[in-house]
Amino acid sequence: MQTFFLNGLKYRATNHLTIFDVLYYFDYSISLLVIEYNSYILPKNDWKNTIICNDDKIEIVTIVGGG
């Protein structure tokens, strides 16, 4: 079992998850997101290949347009 932090909240997972798996599970619209992974911006091309490890910190920032 591993623990990770998503937007400041602690979660536990029994399976190996990727960033994309987490986004899919929480039903994020992936077209308007920026992912900060352990204090670095993670390129969108890496979301499906980045496996979340124990104590990783993930911040999801949603881009909102307006005027």
HELIX and SHEET records of a PDB file:
HELIX    1   1 ILE A   19  TYR A   25  1                                   7    
HELIX    2   2 ILE A   30  LEU A   32  5                                   3    
HELIX    3   3 LYS A   44  ASP A   46  5                                   3    
SHEET    1   A 5 LEU A   9  ALA A  13  0                                        
SHEET    2   A 5 GLN A   2  LEU A   6 -1                                        
SHEET    3   A 5 ASP A  56  THR A  62  1                                        
SHEET    4   A 5 LEU A  33  TYR A  37 -1                                        
SHEET    5   A 5 TYR A  40  LEU A  42 -1                                        
END                                                                             
